[in-house]
Structure formats: C-alpha cells, structure tokens
Amino acid sequence: MKHSFFFDGNSKGIVWMIQTNDSSVEHKREHPNIYLNKVTIQQSKYIALHAGLFWGIGNFIFNNEDSITIKIDNKTMFDHLSRNKKHSDEFINTKTFFITQLINQRKLKINYELVDSAKNLVSKSL
C-alpha cells in the first residue's frame, strides 16, 4: 500500500498525518515534560517523525513492505535523511537510529520528498 506522511513539531508538541488513498488520519500530541520547552524545532520534527511512524505501525496503518512518501519541509532534515549521514546533534542521531530501525524491521519503502512549508498539511495544527 502507498501512503503519504506529513509531520511537524515545535517546543510544545508534535503532529502528524497519514494519507492512504482517500482517507487520512491526523494526530497531535503535547511533548512530555522531558521534552516540553526543552527541544529545538528541528529536534521536535524528528520526534514527530519517530512517533508518527511508530504509531502508524502500531495501529496497522503501515504494514510490512508498504511504500511511504515522507513529506519534509526542512531542507537540512531532508538532506540528512535522504543522504543517510550523521548529524552534528546527537539527539537527532539517536532519533534517526530508531526511525531507521522501524523502517528496516518492517521493510518499508521510503521516499523522502522536500515540500514547501505552505504545503505541509499539518503545520497549521500546531
């Protein structure tokens, strides 16, 4: 199955949306105290990506070998993930490790797509 995945985050919380065919599901979460007002916007975006993928797998939206187009509105994040390189932020490297682990365990086919912030369908939800 093919899916589109939108996500965003800020110092207060995260949001993600999964689109599949004609349906979509959106979830918004406030950061727990460990992250609340303590993470950067970029770190929060990685938290959103990790949480959203995990949630999508746990709720049987993403199944083994599904194709997911991950829509990224941050060039630095897009370059980091699409080129599979280390980041200067160790927190982001840790999140990337877990994101990659989920992708590999479920044999997900990932396509990273850089989108303009105005086309990120969940940005206004924060």
N, C-alpha and C positions, 0 to 999 in steps of 0.2 A: 504494500500500500504506500501511497505517496502522501506526505504531509508538508505543511509549511509551519515554521516555528518562529514566532516573534517574542521578544523579551526586552525588559528594561529594568533598571534599578537606580535607586538613589540612596542617600544616607539613612532614609527612614524605612524603605521597603523594596519589594520586588514585585514584578508582574510578568506573566507570560500568556501567550495564546497559541493554541494548536489548531490549525485548519486542516481538515481532511474532507475532500470532495466538497459537498455543500454544507458541511457542519463546522462549527468552531466552538471551542471551549476556552474561557479565559479565567485565570486565577490571579488573585492579588494577595500578597502576604506582607505583614509588617515584620521587620527584622526582629529576631530575638535580642535580648539585652546584650548579648556578647558582640553583636554587630551594630546595634542601633546607634546611629550618630558616630560610629567609630570606623566605618569603612568608606573608601572613596567611591565615587560614582562608577569608576571602571571596575573596582573590586565587586561592587554590588551587581553589576551586569554579569559577571562570572558566576556569582551566587545564583542569580536568576536562571542562567542557562543550566547550571548543575541541578538546581531544584526542579525546574520545569521538565528536564529530560527524565529525572528520577520519577517524578510524579506521572509523566506520560507512560512510562514503562509500568509502574505500579498499578495504574488504572487501565492497563491493557489497551491503551490507545496506540502506543508504539509496540509493535511485535517484532520478533526476530526477523532480520533482513529487510525491514521496511526502509524506504527512502525518505530522508528528511532534508528539506531545504531550510537551513538556519539563516534567518534574515538578521544581519548585523548592521547597526547604524553607527558604528565606531570604527574608523579606519585602522587604528592601532590594534584593536581587538581582532578585526578581520585579518590583518596581516599576520598576527601572532598565531591564530588558529589555523588559517589556511596554509601556512608555511610550516606548521608544527615546530616552532622554535621556542627556545627558553625565553622567559620574560625576566626583566630585572626585578620584579616584585615576587617574592617567594610565596606570598598568599595566593597570587594568581597562578603560579606554577602548581601549587597544591590542588587548587580547584580544577585546573586543566588536566592534571593526572586523573582525578576522579571522573571528569567528563569523558576523557579518552577511554577509561576503563569501562564505563557504561556502554559506550559506542562499540567497543571491541567485544564485550561479553555478549551483546545482542546482535552482533554482526550488522549494525545499522549502516546504511549507505548515506553518507553525509555530503551535502553540497553547501558550502558557505557562500552566501550572497551578500555583497555590500549594498545597502539601501540608504537612501537619503532619510534623515531623521523624520521628515514630514511623512514618509511612507511607512514608518514603524507604527503599526496599528495599535500598540499598547502604550506608547509613550504618554499619551494624554490621560491614561488611567492612574498614573502615579500622583 
